[in-house]
Amino acid sequence: MTTPTPVQTEPTPPIPKLSTDVTAGMNAEALERYARLMNLQRGMIRARALDAADTPPEAGPRDLAGLDAAMTTAQTNQAYYFSHPDWHAIGNIRQQVDDVLARLNEQAEITPQTAIQAAKITSLAASLIARHAAKVSAHLDKWEQRGTPGGQAMRTLTRVAEDHAARASGLDSVQALDSPRLLMAHVHRLNRELRRAEPDDPETDMGLDDADDVELESALSTGAKADPELAEASQLMTALTELAGRARRAGHRLTLDVRLHGVVETTQLRGFEMISGIARAVMRRYDDQGQGTSGRRNIAAMIYHYAEQRLERMRGTLSADEQRDFGHYETDPPERYMDALFEESRTVGQELRAENITPRERTDLQIRFLLAQKEIAAAGADGVQEWGTQATFPPSEFVAGMRTDSPVESRRALIDALRRRVENNPFHREAQFLNKVKDRFAQELAGPTELTAQALEAELSADQIRAVAAHLVEKDTVASPLVLSETAELNLTHAQAERALAVLQTLNVVGPPNGLEPRETLTVSRNDLSGQLELLEQRLPNLLEMQEGAAAISAASASEAPAPAVQPEAATPAPAATASEQGQAPAAPAPTPAEPAPTATAPELPRRDRSAERRHPGNLSAQPAPASEAPADQDIAKLFEGQEDRLMEVTQKLKAGTEARAAAHPAPPENAPAKATTVDEGQHNAQQAQPTVGVGVR
């Protein structure tokens, strides 16, 4: 049962009484007075944007129906804040405003001015609900209940109410502009409106919006030369700088209306959030590539730092003379990233539970869920190990956020979808993670490489093993524990299916574990099967004991194995001690444990030894042979120690062979003219008179 937290909050101003008997303007003025008491500056700006409007916003809502889903979730979890005065204020505002807006929307069909007042009341009411929800959320954060369902419900209500108020007042919501190109097109449209709002003699220089703009623009210009994603962020920063300059010049002469001012402010917030997101994605890409200390990664980190610092100053949480230390936003990421990930995970979970969903849509949603959960796990305290890449036995009935009654088909469909996703974009930064998840599901289908503890304790009968063998041979079923455990006619658990396959491996009915692939069925006909399973009732206890003994030996050898050496050179393994050396009598022949099969994850490829000199197009010349050291006299003596007789025999044979070749090829007679050598020819030329050559110099 949820224990409510003690309430210690500031007193809330009394909520005005709205009535359907008075005019819409009087109700709007009452809400404005209450908004001023609540210091609702942004809500007042939105409401004033409708004062000079001739018609209500075309797409803007004129009631609070858009808050129904968020309010229902908040009411479900109100046990966390049921005694908080701001929660009661939210309920009172909603109740009174709904009655007033229902009356005004009936009159709006006749008088357009009433529709404008309805939009204004909607914007003010949504802004007030967002303010009260933010105060409740801050109270829960103070009492360390941020991660509770109540804290999540209040944050969601705050965000939804803020967006609802912006749309009701006619201010463009740029949250849908989810790419830099779309946002830059939006900025160019705003620039055209700002040109019309500029005075005839604008100021040439009104200063900078933020002291960090110079460092941010410098980092972006440097990063644009090194990374294409940072180049796009640099273009967006240029467009935002031009937009801010025009807004300053127009606002200095009081020619910028309230609506345009709100649109510019919202666009700048969205723009810097996008620049921060691009820089953060580039940082993570370099981290995944093992370049966490490279210069390009450091440039992206600077951009991320200055963009987040600028956002804090725009929101008022950081004063102009304060500075955050570098690395602050990496160790403590802004809340909007985690909120967006949790919201993505919840949204995908709800869509997966929907009916009439196609298989392709289901696998796409499952991949989205996997990526969101991976990011959440990486941002947590235990995010060292990648989430979702380790196979579990028995496999869970939840497959990528969806509970399924057919785990085999669901895993196969998801494996195919993951393979297609990587093949379509092999250079995606999450390709390695998706491959590991695919291997994880393939391993769960193939089964564990060694018997699990549950399988060693599972009870198994000879009739069950015969049924499994007949099912594999006659129906050509995949030799997988998960497939066998899902077969209704066998009535086996996953642990029993594991142990049955291990027994059938000993009887040569199926092959050994095959990594990420299922076992191979070796028996092809029912006639061969009868001979392999002969006297199974008498042999089964010994087979089960052999499995337990092999598992015990494997566990003992794993616990007694020395820790691997830290040196890069591979040490030669020492021979294992025999039974006689250990002072034990040789035991009965027991099955030697098989070599450990590859683990669930794909084996790591050997890294290239970059210290070795390798041939390449610029290094095709003959490589000098390494100089070998001449052996010392004592080394030679030690080498031939005990081989003196053999050495003497070989020496005599070499001498005899040399004499035989000399007798077969006698020397030439002494009177034969000696053949001139190169040395004789050189001496002869040196004795000849050399002609002198005169050289004239002009």
C-alpha positions in Angstrom: 0.0 0.0 0.0 1.3 3.4 -0.9 2.1 5.7 2.0 1.3 9.3 1.3 4.1 11.8 1.9 3.8 14.6 4.4 2.6 17.8 2.8 4.7 20.9 3.4 4.0 23.3 0.6 3.5 27.0 0.2 -0.1 28.3 0.5 -2.0 28.2 -2.8 -4.1 31.3 -3.8 -7.8 30.6 -3.8 -9.2 29.6 -7.1 -11.7 32.0 -8.6 -15.3 31.0 -9.0 -16.3 30.7 -12.6 -19.9 30.8 -13.7 -21.8 30.3 -16.8 -24.1 33.2 -15.9 -21.5 35.9 -16.5 -19.9 36.9 -19.8 -16.8 35.1 -21.2 -14.7 38.2 -20.8 -15.4 38.2 -17.0 -14.4 34.6 -16.7 -11.2 35.2 -18.7 -10.4 38.2 -16.5 -10.9 36.2 -13.3 -8.5 33.5 -14.7 -5.9 36.3 -15.6 -6.0 37.6 -12.1 -5.4 34.1 -10.7 -2.6 33.6 -13.2 -0.9 36.8 -12.0 -1.1 35.6 -8.4 0.6 32.4 -9.6 3.3 34.4 -11.5 2.3 32.6 -14.6 4.4 34.6 -17.1 4.4 32.2 -20.0 0.7 31.5 -19.7 0.0 35.3 -19.7 2.0 35.6 -22.9 0.0 32.9 -24.6 -3.3 34.4 -23.5 -2.3 37.9 -24.6 -1.6 36.5 -28.1 -5.3 36.1 -28.6 -6.2 39.7 -27.6 -5.5 41.2 -31.0 -6.8 38.1 -32.9 -9.8 38.6 -35.2 -10.6 34.9 -35.4 -9.8 31.9 -33.1 -6.9 29.6 -34.1 -8.0 27.2 -36.8 -6.3 24.1 -35.3 -6.3 25.2 -31.7 -8.5 23.4 -29.2 -11.2 25.3 -27.3 -11.7 22.8 -24.5 -9.7 20.6 -22.2 -10.6 17.3 -23.8 -6.9 16.8 -24.9 -6.0 16.4 -21.2 -8.3 13.5 -20.6 -5.8 10.7 -21.0 -3.2 12.4 -18.8 -5.8 13.3 -16.2 -7.1 9.8 -16.0 -3.6 8.5 -15.4 -3.0 11.1 -12.7 -6.3 10.2 -11.0 -5.4 6.5 -11.0 -2.1 7.3 -9.1 -3.5 10.0 -6.8 -2.6 8.0 -3.8 0.9 9.6 -3.9 -0.5 13.2 -3.7 -4.2 13.0 -2.8 -3.7 15.4 0.1 -1.6 18.0 -1.8 -3.4 21.3 -2.3 -2.2 21.8 -5.8 -3.8 18.4 -6.8 -7.1 19.7 -5.5 -6.5 23.0 -7.4 -6.1 21.0 -10.6 -9.5 19.2 -10.0 -11.3 22.4 -9.2 -9.9 24.2 -12.3 -10.9 21.3 -14.6 -14.4 21.1 -13.1 -15.2 24.8 -13.4 -13.6 25.4 -16.8 -15.3 22.4 -18.4 -18.8 23.8 -17.5 -17.9 27.3 -18.8 -16.3 26.1 -22.0 -19.2 23.8 -22.8 -21.5 26.9 -22.7 -19.1 29.1 -24.7 -18.6 26.5 -27.5 -22.3 26.4 -28.0 -22.4 30.2 -28.5 -19.2 30.2 -30.6 -21.2 28.8 -33.6 -23.0 32.2 -33.8 -20.4 34.7 -32.5 -16.7 34.2 -33.5 -15.6 36.6 -30.6 -16.9 34.0 -28.2 -14.7 31.4 -29.8 -11.7 33.6 -29.2 -12.6 33.9 -25.5 -13.1 30.2 -25.3 -9.6 29.6 -26.7 -8.2 32.2 -24.3 -9.8 30.5 -21.3 -8.6 27.1 -22.6 -5.0 28.4 -22.8 -5.1 30.0 -19.4 -6.6 26.9 -17.7 -4.2 24.5 -19.4 -1.2 26.7 -18.3 -2.6 26.8 -14.7 -3.0 23.0 -14.7 0.6 22.7 -15.9 1.9 25.0 -13.2 0.0 23.1 -10.4 1.2 19.7 -11.8 4.8 21.0 -11.9 4.5 21.9 -8.2 3.2 18.5 -7.3 6.0 16.9 -9.3 8.6 19.0 -7.5 7.1 18.0 -4.2 7.4 14.3 -5.1 11.0 14.8 -6.3 11.8 16.4 -2.9 10.6 13.3 -1.1 12.5 11.0 -3.5 9.4 9.6 -5.3 10.3 10.7 -8.8 10.4 7.2 -10.2 7.0 6.3 -8.8 3.9 6.0 -11.0 2.6 9.2 -9.4 5.8 11.2 -10.3 5.6 10.0 -13.9 1.9 10.9 -14.1 2.6 14.4 -12.9 5.4 15.0 -15.3 3.3 13.7 -18.2 0.4 16.0 -17.2 2.8 19.0 -17.0 4.1 18.4 -20.5 0.7 17.6 -22.1 -0.9 20.7 -20.5 1.9 23.0 -21.7 1.6 21.8 -25.2 -2.2 22.1 -25.0 -2.0 25.7 -23.9 0.4 26.6 -26.7 -1.9 25.1 -29.3 -5.0 26.7 -27.9 -3.3 30.2 -28.1 -2.3 29.7 -31.7 1.4 29.6 -31.0 3.1 27.1 -33.4 4.2 24.0 -31.7 7.6 23.1 -33.1 7.8 19.7 -31.3 6.7 18.1 -34.5 9.7 19.5 -36.4 12.0 16.5 -35.6 14.8 17.2 -38.1 17.2 20.1 -38.5 16.0 20.7 -42.1 12.4 21.1 -41.1 13.3 23.4 -38.2 15.5 25.5 -40.5 12.6 25.9 -42.9 10.4 27.0 -40.0 13.1 29.5 -39.0 13.2 31.0 -42.5 9.5 31.6 -42.4 9.8 33.4 -39.1 12.6 35.5 -40.5 10.3 36.7 -43.3 7.7 37.7 -40.6 10.4 39.4 -38.6 11.6 41.5 -41.6 8.1 43.0 -41.8 8.3 43.7 -38.1 11.7 45.5 -38.2 11.7 49.3 -37.8 12.9 51.6 -40.6 16.2 52.4 -38.8 17.1 49.2 -36.9 20.0 49.0 -34.6 23.0 47.4 -36.3 24.2 45.5 -33.2 22.2 44.6 -30.2 24.7 42.3 -28.6 24.5 38.5 -28.0 21.7 36.5 -26.4 24.2 34.5 -24.3 27.8 34.7 -23.3 28.5 31.2 -24.6 27.3 31.9 -28.2 30.9 32.6 -29.3 32.3 29.3 -27.9 29.3 27.4 -29.2 29.6 28.8 -32.7 33.4 28.2 -32.7 33.0 24.6 -31.7 30.3 24.1 -34.3 32.4 25.6 -37.1 35.3 23.3 -36.1 33.1 20.2 -35.9 31.4 20.9 -39.2 34.7 20.3 -41.0 35.1 16.9 -39.3 31.6 15.4 -39.1 28.6 15.7 -41.4 26.1 15.6 -38.5 27.8 18.5 -36.8 27.8 20.4 -40.1 24.0 20.2 -40.1 24.0 21.4 -36.5 26.2 24.3 -37.5 23.8 25.3 -40.2 20.9 25.2 -37.7 23.0 27.4 -35.3 23.5 30.0 -38.1 19.8 30.1 -38.8 19.0 30.5 -35.0 21.6 33.3 -34.7 20.0 35.2 -37.6 16.6 34.7 -36.1 17.7 35.9 -32.7 19.3 39.0 -34.2 16.2 40.0 -36.1 14.0 39.4 -33.0 16.3 41.6 -30.9 16.2 44.5 -33.4 12.4 44.3 -33.8 11.8 43.8 -30.0 14.0 46.8 -29.1 11.6 49.2 -30.9 8.5 47.4 -29.4 7.3 46.4 -32.9 7.3 42.6 -32.2 3.9 41.4 -31.2 3.4 38.9 -28.4 2.4 36.0 -30.7 5.6 36.3 -32.8 7.7 36.6 -29.6 6.3 33.4 -28.3 6.9 31.6 -31.6 10.6 32.8 -31.7 11.2 31.7 -28.1 9.7 28.3 -28.7 11.7 27.8 -31.9 15.0 28.7 -30.1 14.3 26.2 -27.4 13.6 23.5 -29.9 16.6 24.5 -32.0 19.1 24.2 -29.1 17.5 21.0 -27.9 18.1 19.6 -31.4 21.7 20.8 -31.5 22.3 19.2 -28.1 20.7 16.0 -29.3 22.9 15.9 -32.4 26.1 16.4 -30.4 25.0 13.8 -27.9 24.4 11.2 -30.7 27.8 12.0 -32.2 29.5 11.5 -28.8 27.9 8.1 -28.4 28.8 7.1 -31.9 32.5 7.8 -31.2 32.2 6.0 -27.9 30.8 2.9 -29.6 33.7 3.0 -32.1 36.2 3.0 -29.3 37.2 6.6 -30.0 36.2 8.1 -26.6 39.3 10.2 -26.3 39.5 11.4 -29.9 39.5 15.1 -30.8 36.3 14.9 -32.8 34.5 13.4 -29.8 35.9 16.2 -27.6 34.5 18.8 -30.1 31.1 17.1 -29.9 31.3 17.2 -26.1 32.0 20.9 -26.1 29.0 21.5 -28.4 26.8 19.4 -26.1 28.0 21.3 -23.0 27.4 24.8 -24.4 24.0 23.9 -25.9 22.8 22.5 -22.6 24.1 25.4 -20.7 22.3 27.8 -23.1 19.1 25.8 -22.6 19.4 26.1 -18.8 19.8 29.9 -19.1 16.8 30.2 -21.4 14.7 28.3 -18.9 15.9 30.4 -16.0 17.6 27.5 -14.0 21.1 29.0 -14.5 22.0 32.7 -14.1 24.1 34.6 -16.7 27.2 34.7 -14.5 27.2 31.0 -13.6 29.1 28.3 -15.4 28.8 24.5 -15.3 31.9 22.4 -15.2 32.8 20.4 -18.3 31.4 16.9 -18.1 28.5 18.0 -15.8 25.8 17.1 -18.4 27.5 13.8 -19.2 27.5 12.5 -15.6 24.1 14.0 -14.9 22.0 14.0 -18.2 19.1 16.4 -18.4 15.8 15.0 -17.4 14.2 15.4 -20.7 16.3 12.7 -22.2 15.2 10.1 -19.6 11.6 11.4 -19.7 11.6 10.9 -23.5 13.0 7.4 -23.2 10.4 6.4 -20.6 7.6 8.0 -22.7 8.8 6.1 -25.8 8.9 2.8 -23.9 5.4 3.3 -22.5 4.0 4.4 -25.9 5.5 1.4 -27.6 4.1 -1.0 -24.9 0.6 0.4 -25.4 0.8 0.1 -29.2 2.0 -3.5 -28.8 -1.1 -4.4 -26.8 -3.4 -2.9 -29.5 -5.5 -5.2 -31.7 -5.4 -5.6 -35.5 -1.7 -5.0 -35.7 0.3 -6.4 -38.6 3.3 -8.7 -38.1 5.6 -6.1 -39.7 4.3 -3.3 -37.4 4.7 -5.6 -34.4 8.4 -6.3 -35.1 9.1 -2.6 -35.8 7.6 -1.7 -32.4 9.6 -4.4 -30.7 12.8 -3.1 -32.1 11.8 0.4 -30.9 11.2 -1.0 -27.5 14.6 -2.7 -27.4 16.4 0.4 -28.4 14.6 2.5 -25.8 15.2 0.0 -23.0 18.9 -0.2 -24.0 19.3 3.5 -23.7 17.5 3.5 -20.3 19.8 0.7 -19.0 22.9 2.5 -20.3 21.9 5.7 -18.5 21.4 3.9 -15.2 23.9 3.0 -12.6 24.3 -0.6 -13.8 24.6 0.3 -17.5 28.0 -1.2 -17.9 26.7 -4.4 -19.5 24.5 -4.0 -22.5 20.8 -4.7 -21.8 19.0 -7.4 -23.7 22.0 -9.3 -25.2 22.2 -12.2 -22.7 20.2 -15.3 -23.3 18.1 -16.6 -20.4 17.0 -20.2 -19.7 14.2 -21.0 -19.6 13.4 -18.1 -22.0 11.0 -15.5 -20.8 7.4 -15.3 -22.1 8.0 -11.6 -22.8 9.6 -11.0 -26.1 10.8 -7.4 -26.5 8.1 -5.9 -24.4 5.2 -8.1 -25.6 3.8 -11.1 -23.8 3.1 -13.8 -26.3 1.5 -17.3 -26.4 3.8 -18.4 -29.2 7.4 -17.6 -28.1 9.0 -19.7 -30.9 7.2 -17.9 -33.8 7.7 -14.5 -32.1 11.4 -15.0 -31.7 11.8 -16.3 -35.3 9.9 -13.3 -36.7 12.0 -10.9 -34.6 15.2 -12.5 -35.7 14.3 -12.0 -39.3 13.3 -8.4 -38.7 16.6 -7.7 -36.8 18.6 -9.3 -39.7 16.7 -7.2 -42.3 17.2 -4.0 -40.2 21.0 -4.5 -40.1 21.3 -5.6 -43.8 19.4 -2.4 -44.9 21.7 -0.2 -42.8 24.9 -2.0 -41.8 26.6 1.2 -40.7 23.8 2.2 -38.2 25.3 2.9 -34.8 23.0 0.4 -33.2 23.9 -2.4 -35.7 26.2 -4.1 -33.3 23.5 -4.1 -30.5 20.9 -5.4 -32.9 23.2 -8.2 -34.0 23.8 -9.2 -30.4 20.1 -9.2 -29.6 19.5 -11.4 -32.7 22.1 -13.8 -31.5 20.5 -13.8 -28.1 17.1 -14.9 -29.4 18.8 -17.4 -31.7 20.6 -18.9 -28.7 17.3 -19.1 -26.8 15.9 -21.1 -29.7 18.9 -23.4 -30.0 19.2 -24.0 -26.3 22.0 -23.7 -23.8 25.5 -25.1 -24.6 25.6 -26.9 -21.2 22.9 -28.3 -19.0 21.5 -25.7 -16.6 21.0 -26.3 -12.9 17.2 -26.7 -13.4 17.8 -29.4 -16.1 20.1 -31.4 -13.8 17.4 -31.5 -11.2 14.5 -32.3 -13.6 12.9 -35.7 -13.4 12.8 -37.7 -16.7 11.3 -41.1 -17.6 12.1 -43.5 -20.4 8.7 -43.0 -22.0 9.3 -39.2 -22.2 12.6 -39.7 -24.0 11.0 -42.2 -26.4 8.3 -39.7 -27.2 10.8 -36.9 -27.8 12.9 -39.1 -30.1 9.9 -40.2 -32.1 8.7 -36.7 -32.4 12.1 -35.5 -33.7 12.5 -38.3 -36.2 8.9 -38.8 -37.5 7.8 -35.1 -37.6 11.2 -33.6 -38.5 10.9 -31.2 -35.5 13.8 -28.8 -34.7 15.8 -30.3 -31.8 15.3 -27.2 -29.6 14.3 -27.3 -25.9 12.0 -24.3 -26.5 10.3 -26.0 -29.4 9.8 -29.2 -27.5 8.5 -27.5 -24.4 6.0 -25.6 -26.5 4.7 -28.9 -28.1 1.5 -29.7 -26.2 1.5 -33.5 -26.9 4.9 -33.9 -25.2 3.9 -32.1 -22.0 7.5 -31.2 -21.1 9.1 -28.3 -19.2 12.1 -26.5 -20.7 14.4 -28.2 -18.2 13.1 -31.7 -19.1 13.5 -30.9 -22.8 17.1 -29.9 -22.2 17.9 -33.1 -20.3 16.1 -35.3 -22.8 18.2 -33.8 -25.7 21.4 -34.4 -23.7 20.4 -38.1 -23.2 19.6 -38.5 -26.9 23.0 -37.0 -27.7 24.6 -39.8 -25.7 22.5 -42.3 -27.7 23.6 -40.6 -31.0 20.0 -39.7 -31.9 20.9 -35.9 -32.0 24.2 -34.1 -32.3 26.0 -31.9 -29.8 25.1 -28.3 -29.2 25.8 -26.3 -32.3 26.2 -22.7 -31.0 23.5 -20.5 -32.3 22.0 -23.2 -34.5 19.8 -26.0 -33.1 21.1 -29.5 -32.7 21.3 -31.8 -35.7 19.0 -34.8 -35.8 21.3 -37.8 -36.7 18.7 -40.6 -36.9 16.7 -40.5 -40.1 14.3 -43.4 -39.8 12.1 -45.1 -37.1 13.8 -48.5 -37.7 17.2 -47.1 -36.6 15.6 -45.5 -33.6 14.4 -48.7 -32.1 17.9 -50.1 -31.9 19.3 -46.9 -30.4 16.7 -46.9 -27.6 16.9 -50.6 -26.8 16.8 -51.4 -23.0 16.4 -47.6 -22.3 14.6 -48.3 -19.0 17.7 -50.1 -17.6 20.2 -47.7 -19.1 18.5 -44.4 -18.2 19.7 -44.2 -14.5 23.3 -44.6 -15.6 22.9 -42.0 -18.4 21.5 -39.5 -15.9 24.3 -40.2 -13.5 26.8 -39.7 -16.2 25.3 -36.2 -17.0 25.5 -35.2 -13.3 29.1 -36.5 -13.0 30.1 -34.6 -16.2 28.5 -31.5 -14.9 30.3 -31.8 -11.5 33.7 -32.4 -13.2 33.2 -29.4 -15.4 32.2 -27.2 -12.5 35.2 -28.4 -10.5 37.7 -27.8 -13.3 36.2 -24.3 -13.9 36.6 -23.4 -10.2 40.2 -24.8 -10.0 41.3 -23.2 -13.2 44.0 -20.5 -12.7 43.1 -16.9 -13.6 44.2 -15.9 -17.1 47.5 -14.2 -17.4 47.5 -10.4 -18.0 50.5 -10.6 -20.4 49.5 -10.5 -24.1 51.6 -13.6 -24.9 49.6 -16.8 -24.7 51.0 -19.1 -22.0 51.3 -22.8 -22.8 48.7 -24.7 -20.6 50.2 -27.1 -18.2 49.2 -30.8 -18.5 46.5 -32.0 -16.2 47.5 -34.2 -13.3 46.5 -37.8 -13.6 44.7 -39.9 -11.0 47.9 -41.7 -9.9 49.7 -38.4 -9.4 46.9 -37.1 -7.2 47.2 -40.2 -5.0 43.8 -41.6 -6.0 42.9 -44.9 -7.5 41.8 -44.6 -11.1 38.1 -44.4 -11.2 35.7 -46.2 -13.6 35.7 -44.8 -17.1 33.5 -41.8 -16.9 32.5 -39.6 -19.8 35.0 -36.8 -20.3 33.5 -33.4 -20.3 33.2 -32.0 -23.8 34.9 -28.9 -24.7 32.9 -25.8 -23.8 30.9 -24.7 -26.8 30.9 -21.1 -27.8 28.9 -18.8 -25.5 25.6 -17.2 -26.4 27.1 -14.1 -27.8 29.0 -14.1 -31.0 32.8 -14.8 -30.6 35.0 -11.7 -30.7 37.2 -11.6 -33.8 41.0 -11.4 -33.1 42.3 -7.9 -33.2 44.9 -7.1 -35.7 48.5 -6.8 -34.4 49.4 -3.3 -35.6 52.9 -3.5 -34.2 53.9 -6.0 -36.9 55.2 -4.6 -40.2 52.8 -5.8 -42.9 53.1 -5.5 -46.7 50.9 -2.9 -48.4 51.0 -1.0 -51.7 53.6 1.4 -50.3 55.8 -1.3 -48.9 56.3 -3.9 -51.6 60.1 -3.9 -51.6 62.1 -6.9 -50.4 62.0 -7.0 -46.6 65.4 -7.4 -44.9 65.8 -10.7 -43.2 66.1 -10.3 -39.4 69.8 -10.7 -38.3 70.4 -13.8 -36.4 73.0 -13.9 -33.6 75.9 -16.3 -34.0 75.8 -19.0 -31.4 78.5 -19.0 -28.7 81.0 -21.9 -28.3 79.4 -23.1 -25.2 76.0 -23.2 -27.0 77.5 -25.4 -29.8 79.1 -27.7 -27.2 75.8 -28.0 -25.4 74.0 -28.7 -28.7 76.2 -31.6 -29.6 76.5 -33.0 -26.2 76.1 -36.8 -26.3 76.3 -36.8 -30.1 80.1 -37.0 -30.5 80.1 -40.4 -32.3 77.3 -39.4 -34.6 79.1 -36.1 -35.4 82.4 -37.9 -36.2 80.6 -40.3 -38.5 79.0 -37.4 -40.4 82.3 -35.6 -40.7 84.0 -38.7 -42.2 81.2 -39.1 -44.7 81.6 -35.4 -45.8 85.3 -35.8 -46.2 84.9 -39.0 -48.3 82.4 -37.3 -50.5 84.6 -34.4 -51.1 87.6 -36.6 -52.1 85.4 -38.6 -54.5 84.2 -35.5 -56.3 87.8 -34.2 -56.5 89.0 -37.5 -58.1 86.2 -37.4 -60.6 87.1 -33.9 -61.7 90.9 -33.6 -61.9 92.6 -30.2 -62.0 93.8 -28.7 -65.5 97.4 -29.2 -66.5 100.0 -26.6 -65.5 101.0 -25.5 -69.1 97.4 -24.3 -69.8 97.2 -20.5 -70.1 95.8 -18.9 -67.0 92.5 -17.2 -67.5 92.6 -13.5 -66.9 90.7 -12.4 -63.9 89.1 -9.1 -63.2 91.9 -8.2 -60.8 94.6 -8.9 -63.5 92.7 -6.8 -66.0 92.5 -3.9 -63.6 96.3 -4.0 -62.9 97.0 -4.1 -66.6 94.9 -1.0 -67.3 96.5 0.9 -64.5 100.0 0.4 -66.1 98.9 2.0 -69.4 99.6 5.7 -70.1 96.5 7.7 -69.7 95.9 10.6 -72.2 95.3 14.0 -70.6 92.2 16.0 -71.4 92.3 19.7 -71.2 89.2 21.6 -70.2 88.9 25.2 -71.1 87.0 27.6 -68.9 85.5 30.7 -70.5 
